[in-house]
Amino acid sequence: MRRIVMFNWLTADGFFAGPDGNLDWVVPDEEQARAAAAAIAGIDTVLFGRRTYERFERFWRHALDDSATVPDPHRPGARSREHRAIAVALNELTKLVFSRTLNEVTWHNARLVRDLDPRAIEAMKRQPGKDMMIFGSGSIVSQLTQAGLIDEYQLGVCPVFIGSGRPLLSGVSLNVRLELAESKRLPSGDVLLRYLRSDGAR
């Protein structure tokens, strides 16, 4: 069965974005790029909420031709092997964009989905294919966590407090038991944590 994997960078006080959605507390480096490239290598589908889709589409759609309209999260002008791998993958992967406000999505292989139906997602997990991944998209993460459909949580914890912002989970009313599968400290002080969802959620 296909799995759903979540990948997000977080502050040490639990926010995945600042109050206005900014990510200026993330200090990009090559280790972060390697982590993202490794995460994306085993998937064939990305699940996006509107805001994350728009951010990714503005940059990654043109990441290799220097026409991006948002700052490069892996340093402007840097075109490492990992950076290229991320850009190529994101442009080719199937992208499901969950939004009731967008009229269309034009990124290659992107498809607009009006409603997030846990039953439809569960059916997708039973279909042949590689794993699916969520980047950003706190509302999607929250709804699928509540539905018990996320199998793995990959968290990059940055050594910074920002005091306020957008929490990764909102409206989740159950305890979700996790099993630590891997941890790695990066030279920057970031810590990569890979958790598997256990069956002890309640």
C-alpha positions as CSV (number, residue, x, y, z in Angstrom):
1,M,0.0,0.0,0.0
2,R,1.2,3.5,-0.8
3,R,2.1,5.7,2.2
4,I,1.6,9.4,2.8
5,V,4.7,11.1,4.1
6,M,4.8,14.7,5.5
7,F,7.9,16.8,5.2
8,N,8.2,20.2,6.9
9,W,10.7,22.5,8.5
10,L,9.6,23.7,11.9
11,T,10.8,26.3,14.5
12,A,11.8,25.0,17.9
13,D,8.5,26.3,19.2
14,G,6.4,24.4,16.7
15,F,5.5,26.8,13.9
16,F,6.0,25.8,10.2
17,A,5.5,29.4,9.0
18,G,5.6,32.9,10.5
19,P,2.4,34.9,11.1
20,D,2.3,36.2,7.5
21,G,3.5,32.9,6.0
22,N,7.2,33.9,5.9
23,L,10.0,31.4,6.2
24,D,12.8,33.8,6.8
25,W,13.7,31.9,10.0
26,V,15.0,29.0,7.8
27,V,18.7,29.4,7.1
28,P,19.2,27.3,3.9
29,D,22.2,25.1,3.4
30,E,23.2,22.2,1.3
31,E,22.3,19.7,4.0
32,Q,18.7,20.9,3.9
33,A,18.8,20.5,0.1
34,R,20.0,17.0,0.5
35,A,17.3,16.1,3.0
36,A,14.6,17.5,0.7
37,A,16.0,15.7,-2.4
38,A,16.2,12.4,-0.5
39,A,12.6,12.8,0.7
40,I,11.2,13.5,-2.7
41,A,13.1,10.7,-4.4
42,G,10.7,7.9,-3.4
43,I,7.3,9.6,-4.3
44,D,5.2,10.1,-7.3
45,T,2.5,12.5,-6.0
46,V,2.5,15.7,-3.9
47,L,-0.5,17.0,-2.0
48,F,-0.7,20.8,-1.7
49,G,-2.9,23.3,0.0
50,R,-3.4,26.6,-1.9
51,R,-0.8,28.7,-0.2
52,T,2.0,26.2,-0.4
53,Y,1.1,25.3,-4.0
54,E,1.3,29.0,-5.0
55,R,4.7,29.4,-3.3
56,F,6.2,26.3,-4.8
57,E,4.8,27.0,-8.2
58,R,6.2,30.5,-8.3
59,F,9.7,29.4,-7.6
60,W,10.1,25.7,-8.5
61,R,8.3,25.9,-11.9
62,H,11.2,28.1,-13.1
63,A,13.9,27.2,-10.6
64,L,16.4,26.2,-13.3
65,D,16.0,29.1,-15.6
66,D,16.5,32.0,-13.1
67,S,13.0,33.4,-13.7
68,A,11.6,32.6,-10.2
69,T,9.6,35.3,-8.6
70,V,10.2,34.4,-5.0
71,P,13.5,33.9,-3.1
72,D,15.3,30.7,-3.7
73,P,15.0,28.6,-0.5
74,H,18.3,27.1,-1.4
75,R,20.3,30.3,-2.1
76,P,19.7,32.4,-5.2
77,G,22.0,31.3,-8.0
78,A,22.9,28.0,-6.4
79,R,22.3,25.1,-8.7
80,S,23.6,22.1,-6.8
81,R,22.9,18.6,-7.9
82,E,20.3,18.3,-5.1
83,H,18.6,21.6,-6.1
84,R,18.3,20.4,-9.7
85,A,16.9,17.0,-8.5
86,I,14.2,18.8,-6.5
87,A,13.3,21.1,-9.4
88,V,13.1,18.3,-12.0
89,A,11.1,16.1,-9.6
90,L,8.6,18.8,-8.7
91,N,8.0,19.7,-12.3
92,E,7.3,16.1,-13.3
93,L,5.4,14.8,-10.2
94,T,1.6,14.5,-10.0
95,K,0.4,17.5,-7.9
96,L,-3.0,17.5,-6.3
97,V,-4.0,21.0,-5.2
98,F,-6.8,21.2,-2.7
99,S,-8.5,24.5,-2.9
100,R,-12.0,26.0,-3.1
101,T,-10.8,29.4,-4.2
102,L,-8.5,28.7,-7.1
103,N,-10.1,28.7,-10.5
104,E,-7.4,26.7,-12.2
105,V,-3.9,25.3,-11.8
106,T,-1.5,25.5,-14.7
107,W,1.7,23.8,-13.4
108,H,2.6,20.7,-15.3
109,N,0.8,17.6,-14.0
110,A,-1.1,19.6,-11.4
111,R,-4.8,18.9,-10.8
112,L,-7.3,21.0,-8.8
113,V,-9.4,19.2,-6.2
114,R,-12.2,21.1,-4.6
115,D,-12.7,19.0,-1.4
116,L,-10.4,16.9,0.7
117,D,-12.3,13.7,1.1
118,P,-10.4,11.3,3.5
119,R,-12.2,8.3,1.8
120,A,-10.8,9.4,-1.6
121,I,-7.3,9.7,-0.1
122,E,-7.6,6.3,1.5
123,A,-8.6,4.8,-1.9
124,M,-5.6,6.5,-3.5
125,K,-3.4,4.8,-0.9
126,R,-4.7,1.4,-2.1
127,Q,-3.8,2.2,-5.7
128,P,-0.5,1.0,-7.3
129,G,2.2,3.6,-7.2
130,K,4.9,5.2,-5.1
131,D,4.4,7.1,-1.8
132,M,2.7,10.5,-1.7
133,M,4.1,13.5,0.1
134,I,2.8,16.7,1.8
135,F,5.0,19.9,1.9
136,G,3.8,22.8,4.0
137,S,0.0,22.8,3.7
138,G,-0.8,22.8,7.4
139,S,-4.6,22.4,6.8
140,I,-3.9,19.3,4.7
141,V,-1.6,17.9,7.4
142,S,-4.1,18.6,10.1
143,Q,-7.1,17.0,8.3
144,L,-5.2,13.9,7.2
145,T,-3.6,13.5,10.7
146,Q,-7.1,13.7,12.2
147,A,-8.2,11.0,9.7
148,G,-5.2,8.8,10.6
149,L,-3.9,8.8,7.0
150,I,-0.4,10.1,7.4
151,D,2.1,7.3,7.8
152,E,5.3,9.1,8.3
153,Y,6.3,12.6,9.6
154,Q,9.6,14.0,8.6
155,L,10.4,17.1,10.6
156,G,13.4,19.5,10.3
157,V,13.6,21.4,13.5
158,C,15.4,24.7,13.2
159,P,17.1,26.2,16.4
160,V,14.9,29.3,16.6
161,F,11.9,30.6,18.5
162,I,9.6,33.0,16.6
163,G,6.9,33.4,19.3
164,S,3.9,33.3,16.9
165,G,3.0,31.9,13.5
166,R,1.2,29.1,11.9
167,P,1.2,25.9,13.9
168,L,1.7,22.7,11.9
169,L,-1.4,21.1,13.4
170,S,-4.7,22.8,14.0
171,G,-8.0,21.2,15.0
172,V,-6.6,17.8,15.7
173,S,-8.6,16.3,18.5
174,L,-6.7,13.0,19.1
175,N,-3.4,12.0,20.5
176,V,-1.2,10.5,17.7
177,R,1.5,8.1,19.0
178,L,4.7,8.3,17.0
179,E,7.8,6.0,16.9
180,L,11.1,7.7,16.2
181,A,12.7,5.9,13.3
182,E,15.7,8.2,12.6
183,S,17.3,11.4,13.9
184,K,20.2,13.4,12.5
185,R,21.8,16.6,13.6
186,L,23.0,18.9,10.8
187,P,26.1,21.2,11.1
188,S,23.7,24.2,11.2
189,G,22.1,23.0,14.4
190,D,19.0,21.8,12.6
191,V,17.7,18.4,13.6
192,L,16.1,16.0,11.2
193,L,13.5,13.7,12.8
194,R,11.7,10.9,11.1
195,Y,8.7,9.5,12.9
196,L,6.4,6.6,12.0
197,R,2.8,6.7,13.1
198,S,2.1,3.9,15.4
199,D,-1.3,2.2,15.9
200,G,-1.7,3.8,19.3
201,A,-3.5,7.0,18.2
202,R,-6.5,7.8,20.3
